[in-house]
Amino acid sequence: MSNEHITLTAGDAEVDVLPGNGGRVGGLRLGGVELLRQGERYGCFPMVPWCGRLRDGRFRDGATVQQMPLNAPPHAIHGTARNAPWRTARRSGDEAVLTYDLVDPWPYAGRVTQQVALTEESLTLTMGVETYESSFPAQIGWHPWFNRNLGGEDVRVDFAPAWQEERGEDHLPTGKRIDPTPGPWDDCFGMPDGVDVTLTWPGQLQLKVTSRVEWVVVYDEQAEAVCVEPQTGPPDGLNTHPRLVTPLEPLEASTTWTWTRL
């Protein structure tokens, strides 16, 4: 694992980008206050070429069944790129662009590009998956671990989803949509007008997570952190909502975090 460490700055906002550790954002500090849970598994990592759990680690591409390693038995989880080194394509004071070439165990050739762009009020993450060879199904998402507490009251999570994906005992969506239930959650929600979730640390900070994608997983079952994960499809989406990456049509998505001091 390369320990290359890129720090972007804009005003009093600082972002750490860690190409060698899964292309993740390792930290986001506002006025010196760290918003992301620290540790090599945390920060905010890209989920690609799939998001969340993949049932039994398998997906079908036409008549072919592909098998991924079961890194969360009995399922495969969060793609392959978060455990791999990425390359830095370019960087400036407030922007970094990273690339990752899809390799074994993923069975298709392709390239992932991620842009991390910082301003004084926002952080925008943009990702694209492209292929020059065979088409394949894929998903894009991000998995940030926001600190539940920044030294005052715990964070409050506010959002108004159109539905919740009913979760089976295997933690995967059953295919049925239900009315949203109260937390705590490890659940996927549908927001057909785009993801829009507000995190409020009372008296300190408000941060909005927005994206034009239609699904968000909210995970707040851990004491230390709260995860708000925009993604291009639900968990197991390679099987249930496949989005095809073709030589003519890449898969692209972005998410923006916008903050306001309270």
Secondary structure as UniProt FT lines:
FT   STRAND          6..10
FT   TURN            11..12
FT   STRAND          13..18
FT   TURN            19..23
FT   STRAND          24..30
FT   TURN            31..32
FT   STRAND          33..34
FT   TURN            40..41
FT   STRAND          44..48
FT   STRAND          53..54
FT   HELIX           55..57
FT   STRAND          58..61
FT   TURN            62..63
FT   STRAND          64..67
FT   TURN            73..74
FT   STRAND          75..77
FT   HELIX           81..83
FT   STRAND          87..91
FT   STRAND          95..102
FT   TURN            104..105
FT   STRAND          110..118
FT   STRAND          122..130
FT   STRAND          136..138
FT   STRAND          141..147
FT   STRAND          156..158
FT   STRAND          163..167
FT   TURN            169..170
FT   STRAND          173..178
FT   STRAND          186..190
FT   TURN            192..193
FT   STRAND          195..201
FT   TURN            202..204
FT   STRAND          205..211
FT   STRAND          215..219
FT   STRAND          225..231
FT   TURN            235..236
FT   HELIX           237..240
FT   STRAND          243..245
FT   STRAND          251..261
//
